[in-house]
Amino acid sequence: MSEALELRAYTFIDSLQPQLASFIATVARGFLPLEDQAALFVEISPGLHINVLTDLVVKRTAAIPGMQIVERAYGLLEVHHQDQGQIREAGRIIFENLGLKEEDRLKPLITSTQMITGVENYHTHLINTMRHGQFLLKNETLLVVECHPAAYAAIAANEAEKVAPINLLEMISFGAFGRLYLGGPEDNIREASAAIEKTLAGLDGRPNAGKSLVY
C-alpha cells in the first residue's frame, strides 16, 4: 500500500461496557452497538482512505459499522459484532489492505492528565453542558485524560469502566487528540486512572514522540 498511509491507532475491545456502548449509541451516526459486543477502533492518515476500509469490512465480514468519521487529516472507523471472530477478521482485512501489521500502529501516549477533587457546583454545570454521557455532581472528582492518537480514548474508557463504578461523562475518539472525562467518588476515579495508565502503557506500537503532562 502507499507509504503515505499511516496507521495511527488500532485497538480491539473484547467486550463493550454498558456506559461506553450507550455513549457510542448517543453520538454515532451509524448502526449502534450493544453492551458486551466486541469492537474495533481504527484510525488512519490521510482520512479519505477510511472509505475504502469500511467498504472492504462490510462486504467481507458481518461486522457492523457504528462510526465512520472522515477528516482531511484523519479517518476513524468503529465496527462491532457479538462474535469476536468477525471483528478480528475485520482487523485482518484492514491490515491486508494497508500492507501493515498491528505493531505498525503508533504506541498510545497520555499527553495530559488532570484530576480535580471536590468539584464546585458551578464547575459541574460547565462540564454538564458539553457532555453526552452521565452527569458530574457537586463534590465529586473529575478526571480528564488526553491521549494521542485520539482513538485510544475508547479503550481507555472501556477499561476504566471495567475496574471501577465511575461515570462516563464525555469521550472524544477522533481528531488530533482524544479526550476522556470521567466523574465519581475520588477513590473510584483514582482506580480508573490507574487502569487507564496500565492499559495504554501495555499497548505496543511505533514510538510516539509526543510529550506528557500530568497535573
C-alpha positions as CSV (number, residue, x, y, z in Angstrom):
1,M,0.0,0.0,0.0
2,S,1.1,3.6,-0.4
3,E,3.7,4.7,2.1
4,A,1.7,7.9,2.6
5,L,-0.9,5.9,4.5
6,E,-0.2,5.8,8.2
7,L,-1.9,3.5,10.8
8,R,-2.3,5.9,13.7
9,A,-4.4,3.7,16.0
10,Y,-5.7,0.2,16.1
11,T,-7.5,-1.0,19.2
12,F,-9.6,-4.1,19.8
13,I,-12.1,-4.1,22.6
14,D,-13.2,-7.5,23.8
15,S,-16.4,-6.5,25.5
16,L,-18.1,-3.1,25.3
17,Q,-19.1,-2.0,28.8
18,P,-22.6,-0.6,29.3
19,Q,-21.8,3.1,29.6
20,L,-19.4,3.1,26.7
21,A,-21.8,1.2,24.4
22,S,-24.6,3.6,25.3
23,F,-22.3,6.6,24.8
24,I,-21.3,5.5,21.3
25,A,-25.0,4.9,20.6
26,T,-25.6,8.5,21.7
27,V,-23.1,10.2,19.4
28,A,-22.6,7.7,16.5
29,R,-24.4,8.1,13.2
30,G,-24.1,4.5,12.1
31,F,-25.6,1.2,13.4
32,L,-25.5,1.3,17.1
33,P,-23.5,-1.1,19.3
34,L,-24.8,-3.1,22.3
35,E,-23.0,-3.8,25.5
36,D,-20.8,-7.0,25.6
37,Q,-20.2,-6.8,21.9
38,A,-16.6,-6.8,20.6
39,A,-15.5,-3.6,18.9
40,L,-12.6,-2.3,16.8
41,F,-11.4,1.3,16.5
42,V,-9.1,2.1,13.6
43,E,-7.6,5.5,12.8
44,I,-5.5,6.2,9.7
45,S,-4.0,9.2,8.0
46,P,-4.9,10.7,5.5
47,G,-8.5,10.3,6.3
48,L,-10.1,9.7,2.9
49,H,-8.9,6.1,2.7
50,I,-11.1,5.1,5.6
51,N,-13.9,4.8,3.0
52,V,-12.1,2.0,1.3
53,L,-11.5,0.2,4.6
54,T,-15.2,0.5,5.5
55,D,-16.2,-0.9,2.1
56,L,-13.9,-3.9,2.5
57,V,-15.0,-4.7,6.0
58,V,-18.8,-4.5,5.5
59,K,-18.6,-6.6,2.3
60,R,-16.3,-9.3,3.6
61,T,-17.4,-9.7,7.3
62,A,-20.6,-9.4,9.4
63,A,-19.0,-6.6,11.4
64,I,-21.4,-3.7,11.9
65,P,-20.2,-0.1,11.3
66,G,-21.1,2.3,14.1
67,M,-18.8,5.3,13.4
68,Q,-17.1,6.5,10.3
69,I,-15.5,9.9,10.6
70,V,-13.7,11.3,7.6
71,E,-11.5,14.3,8.1
72,R,-8.8,15.5,5.7
73,A,-6.0,14.6,8.1
74,Y,-7.5,11.6,9.9
75,G,-10.1,8.9,9.3
76,L,-11.8,6.8,12.0
77,L,-13.7,3.6,11.7
78,E,-15.5,1.8,14.5
79,V,-17.1,-1.6,13.9
80,H,-18.7,-4.1,16.4
81,H,-20.3,-7.5,16.5
82,Q,-21.3,-10.2,19.0
83,D,-18.8,-12.6,17.5
84,Q,-15.2,-11.6,18.3
85,G,-14.1,-13.6,15.3
86,Q,-15.9,-11.2,12.9
87,I,-14.1,-8.2,14.5
88,R,-10.7,-9.9,14.3
89,E,-11.3,-10.8,10.7
90,A,-12.2,-7.1,10.0
91,G,-8.8,-6.2,11.5
92,R,-7.0,-8.8,9.3
93,I,-8.7,-7.4,6.2
94,I,-7.7,-3.8,7.2
95,F,-4.0,-4.9,7.7
96,E,-4.1,-6.7,4.4
97,N,-5.3,-3.6,2.6
98,L,-2.8,-1.3,4.3
99,G,0.1,-3.8,3.9
100,L,0.8,-3.3,7.6
101,K,0.7,-5.2,10.9
102,E,-0.7,-4.3,14.4
103,E,2.7,-3.3,15.6
104,D,2.9,-0.6,12.9
105,R,0.3,1.5,14.8
106,L,1.5,4.4,16.9
107,K,2.0,3.5,20.6
108,P,-0.6,5.4,22.6
109,L,0.6,8.3,24.7
110,I,-1.2,10.1,27.6
111,T,-0.4,13.7,26.8
112,S,-2.3,15.2,29.8
113,T,-4.0,14.0,33.0
114,Q,-6.0,16.3,35.3
115,M,-7.7,15.1,38.5
116,I,-9.8,17.7,40.3
117,T,-11.4,16.7,43.6
118,G,-14.4,18.2,45.3
119,V,-15.7,19.9,42.1
120,E,-17.7,23.0,42.9
121,N,-21.3,23.2,41.7
122,Y,-20.8,25.9,39.1
123,H,-18.0,24.0,37.6
124,T,-20.2,20.9,37.3
125,H,-22.7,22.9,35.3
126,L,-20.0,23.9,32.8
127,I,-18.9,20.2,32.4
128,N,-22.5,19.0,32.1
129,T,-23.4,21.4,29.3
130,M,-20.8,19.8,27.0
131,R,-21.1,16.1,28.0
132,H,-23.0,13.4,26.1
133,G,-22.9,10.8,28.8
134,Q,-23.6,10.9,32.6
135,F,-23.7,13.9,34.8
136,L,-21.0,15.3,37.1
137,L,-22.3,16.2,40.5
138,K,-21.2,18.6,43.2
139,N,-18.2,17.5,45.3
140,E,-17.4,14.6,43.0
141,T,-13.9,14.1,41.4
142,L,-13.4,14.9,37.8
143,L,-10.7,13.1,35.7
144,V,-9.7,14.5,32.3
145,V,-7.3,12.4,30.2
146,E,-6.0,13.5,26.8
147,C,-4.3,10.9,24.6
148,H,-2.6,10.6,21.3
149,P,-3.7,9.2,18.8
150,A,-7.3,10.0,19.6
151,A,-8.9,6.6,19.0
152,Y,-7.2,5.1,22.1
153,A,-9.7,7.2,24.2
154,A,-12.2,4.4,23.6
155,I,-10.3,1.5,25.1
156,A,-9.3,3.9,28.0
157,A,-12.9,4.5,28.7
158,N,-13.8,0.8,28.5
159,E,-11.1,-0.4,30.8
160,A,-11.9,2.4,33.3
161,E,-15.5,1.2,33.4
162,K,-14.4,-2.4,33.9
163,V,-12.5,-1.7,37.1
164,A,-14.5,0.9,38.9
165,P,-18.1,2.3,39.2
166,I,-17.4,5.7,37.6
167,N,-19.5,7.9,35.4
168,L,-18.5,8.3,31.7
169,L,-19.2,12.0,31.0
170,E,-17.6,12.5,27.6
171,M,-15.3,10.7,25.1
172,I,-13.7,12.2,22.0
173,S,-12.1,9.5,19.9
174,F,-11.3,11.3,16.7
175,G,-9.2,14.3,15.6
176,A,-5.6,15.3,16.6
177,F,-6.0,14.2,20.2
178,G,-8.5,12.0,22.1
179,R,-10.2,13.1,25.4
180,L,-11.9,11.3,28.2
181,Y,-13.9,12.9,31.0
182,L,-14.9,10.7,34.0
183,G,-16.6,11.6,37.2
184,G,-17.4,10.0,40.5
185,P,-16.1,9.4,44.1
186,E,-12.3,10.1,44.4
187,D,-11.3,6.5,45.2
188,N,-13.1,5.2,42.2
189,I,-11.6,7.8,39.9
190,R,-8.1,7.1,41.2
191,E,-8.7,3.4,40.5
192,A,-10.0,4.2,37.0
193,S,-7.0,6.5,36.3
194,A,-4.5,3.7,37.2
195,A,-6.3,1.3,34.9
196,I,-6.1,3.8,32.0
197,E,-2.4,4.3,32.5
198,K,-1.8,0.5,32.7
199,T,-3.9,-0.3,29.6
200,L,-2.4,2.3,27.4
201,A,1.1,1.5,28.5
202,G,0.5,-2.1,27.7
203,L,-0.2,-1.5,24.0
204,D,2.8,-1.8,21.7
205,G,3.5,0.2,18.5
206,R,5.8,2.6,16.8
207,P,7.5,5.2,19.1
208,N,5.3,8.2,19.8
209,A,7.3,11.4,20.1
210,G,4.7,13.5,21.9
211,K,5.0,14.9,25.4
212,S,3.1,14.0,28.5
213,L,1.8,16.4,31.1
214,V,0.3,15.4,34.5
215,Y,-1.4,17.9,36.8
